[in-house]
Amino acid sequence: MFFVSEEFLRKYQEEGEAVQTIDKAVPVGRELFEDTGGKKEHNLKKRREAGGGA
């Protein structure tokens, strides 16, 4: 399931197509959040910084 704005939905209903810009923001073959390490890595880093080990 995903959510879209009312503006996006209205434009899609009127024109029957949707222009997406993610391919302009993120080159093909790259990931949108590739440098984040994911939630698990984030949590481990925060624990280490807080002195919690792991």
FIBANU-853495 format. One record per residue (C-alpha): residue in three letters; y, z negated, x negated. Coordinates in nm, 3 decimals, m for minus. Last residue first. Layout:
residues N
["ALA"; [Y; Z; X]]
...
end
This chain:
residues 54
["ALA"; [m0.378; m2.103; m2.673]]
["GLY"; [m0.134; m2.369; m2.797]]
["GLY"; [0.101; m2.543; m2.558]]
["GLY"; [0.394; m2.565; m2.796]]
["ALA"; [0.640; m2.409; m2.552]]
["GLU"; [0.659; m2.093; m2.762]]
["ARG"; [0.279; m2.071; m2.768]]
["ARG"; [0.264; m2.116; m2.391]]
["LYS"; [0.531; m1.848; m2.339]]
["LYS"; [0.338; m1.604; m2.560]]
["LEU"; [0.014; m1.668; m2.371]]
["ASN"; [0.192; m1.610; m2.039]]
["HIS"; [0.345; m1.281; m2.157]]
["GLU"; [0.008; m1.164; m2.293]]
["LYS"; [m0.154; m1.229; m1.956]]
["LYS"; [0.132; m1.064; m1.766]]
["GLY"; [0.107; m0.736; m1.954]]
["GLY"; [0.182; m0.641; m2.311]]
["THR"; [0.536; m0.538; m2.216]]
["ASP"; [0.574; m0.228; m2.431]]
["GLU"; [0.382; 0.011; m2.207]]
["PHE"; [0.574; m0.070; m1.891]]
["LEU"; [0.648; 0.281; m1.761]]
["GLU"; [0.362; 0.436; m1.953]]
["ARG"; [0.398; 0.750; m2.161]]
["GLY"; [0.203; 1.077; m2.130]]
["VAL"; [0.475; 1.256; m1.936]]
["PRO"; [0.817; 1.120; m2.033]]
["VAL"; [0.943; 0.819; m1.838]]
["ALA"; [1.282; 0.837; m1.663]]
["LYS"; [1.261; 1.208; m1.585]]
["ASP"; [0.901; 1.189; m1.462]]
["ILE"; [1.001; 0.884; m1.258]]
["THR"; [1.263; 1.091; m1.074]]
["GLN"; [1.086; 1.165; m0.748]]
["VAL"; [1.205; 1.427; m0.504]]
["ALA"; [1.054; 1.387; m0.161]]
["GLU"; [0.958; 1.652; 0.087]]
["GLY"; [0.957; 1.706; 0.462]]
["GLU"; [1.335; 1.740; 0.479]]
["GLU"; [1.422; 1.512; 0.770]]
["GLN"; [1.122; 1.276; 0.753]]
["TYR"; [1.147; 1.255; 0.374]]
["LYS"; [1.521; 1.184; 0.390]]
["ARG"; [1.463; 0.909; 0.649]]
["LEU"; [1.184; 0.757; 0.441]]
["PHE"; [1.393; 0.753; 0.124]]
["GLU"; [1.689; 0.598; 0.306]]
["GLU"; [1.464; 0.339; 0.471]]
["SER"; [1.347; 0.237; 0.125]]
["VAL"; [0.986; 0.277; 0.028]]
["PHE"; [0.698; 0.031; 0.018]]
["PHE"; [0.351; 0.068; m0.120]]
["MET"; [0.000; 0.000; 0.000]]
end
